[in-house]
Amino acid sequence: MRSSDPDVLLLSALADPTRLAIVRQLATSAPQGQICACDFTDCCDVSQPTISHHLKVLREAGVISADRQGTNIWYALRPDFVQRWAGLGASLAGLVQLG
């Protein structure tokens, strides 16, 4: 059964090593902040169809955005993802302090 809880979707999306590698690459891609889908195969050592699947999961979890430019799709971290991640981390840290 798939959860509809946005926090569960976010954590599930980031729990995969390939997806986490994609997020890390996007996070370090400043100042441009966008990476072409074709450039992820180098960091992740998986096929393009597999990358496409992982990008879809990250999009559906609200982690990344996609911008089609001609035949290429450029990906970037969503600004609200950073806020969501920080908020989730802060709420979990609060639980740890209570325990």
C-alpha positions as CSV (number, residue, x, y, z in Angstrom):
1,M,0.0,0.0,0.0
2,R,1.5,3.3,-1.0
3,S,1.3,6.2,1.4
4,S,-0.1,9.6,0.5
5,D,1.7,11.3,3.3
6,P,4.1,13.8,1.7
7,D,6.8,13.2,4.3
8,V,6.7,9.5,3.7
9,L,7.0,10.1,0.0
10,L,9.9,12.5,0.5
11,L,11.8,10.1,2.8
12,S,11.1,7.1,0.5
13,A,12.3,9.0,-2.5
14,L,15.6,9.9,-0.8
15,A,16.1,6.4,0.7
16,D,17.4,5.0,-2.6
17,P,21.1,5.4,-3.2
18,T,20.7,6.4,-6.9
19,R,18.1,9.0,-6.1
20,L,20.2,10.4,-3.2
21,A,23.2,10.7,-5.6
22,I,21.0,12.6,-8.1
23,V,19.9,15.0,-5.3
24,R,23.5,15.5,-4.1
25,Q,24.6,16.2,-7.7
26,L,21.8,18.8,-8.1
27,A,22.7,20.3,-4.7
28,T,26.3,20.8,-5.8
29,S,25.5,22.1,-9.3
30,A,25.4,25.8,-8.2
31,P,25.5,28.4,-9.6
32,Q,23.5,27.1,-12.6
33,G,21.3,24.8,-10.4
34,Q,20.1,22.7,-13.4
35,I,21.4,19.5,-14.8
36,C,20.4,17.8,-18.1
37,A,18.9,14.3,-17.6
38,C,21.6,12.9,-19.9
39,D,24.3,14.0,-17.4
40,F,23.1,11.8,-14.5
41,T,24.4,8.6,-16.0
42,D,28.0,9.5,-15.1
43,C,27.3,10.0,-11.3
44,C,25.0,7.1,-10.9
45,D,26.5,4.3,-13.1
46,V,23.0,3.2,-14.3
47,S,21.3,3.2,-17.7
48,Q,19.3,6.2,-19.0
49,P,15.9,4.4,-18.6
50,T,16.8,3.7,-14.9
51,I,17.7,7.4,-14.4
52,S,14.4,8.4,-16.0
53,H,12.6,6.2,-13.5
54,H,14.4,7.7,-10.5
55,L,13.8,11.2,-11.8
56,K,10.1,10.5,-12.0
57,V,10.0,9.3,-8.4
58,L,11.8,12.4,-7.3
59,R,9.4,14.6,-9.3
60,E,6.4,12.9,-7.8
61,A,7.8,13.3,-4.3
62,G,8.2,17.1,-4.9
63,V,12.0,17.0,-4.7
64,I,12.9,18.2,-8.2
65,S,11.4,20.2,-11.1
66,A,11.7,19.5,-14.8
67,D,12.1,22.0,-17.6
68,R,12.0,20.8,-21.2
69,Q,14.2,22.8,-23.5
70,G,14.1,21.4,-27.0
71,T,15.0,17.7,-26.8
72,N,16.6,17.9,-23.4
73,I,15.0,18.0,-20.0
74,W,16.8,20.0,-17.3
75,Y,16.3,19.2,-13.6
76,A,16.7,21.3,-10.5
77,L,15.9,21.0,-6.8
78,R,12.6,22.6,-6.0
79,P,13.0,25.6,-3.7
80,D,10.2,24.3,-1.4
81,F,12.0,20.9,-1.2
82,V,14.8,22.6,0.8
83,Q,12.3,24.2,3.1
84,R,10.4,20.9,3.5
85,W,13.6,19.0,4.2
86,A,14.8,21.5,6.8
87,G,11.3,21.5,8.5
88,L,11.2,17.7,8.6
89,G,14.7,17.6,10.1
90,A,13.8,20.2,12.7
91,S,10.6,18.3,13.7
92,L,12.5,15.0,14.0
93,A,15.2,16.7,16.1
94,G,12.5,18.0,18.4
95,L,11.3,14.4,18.9
96,V,14.7,13.2,19.7
97,Q,15.1,16.0,22.3
98,L,11.8,15.0,23.9
99,G,12.8,11.3,24.2
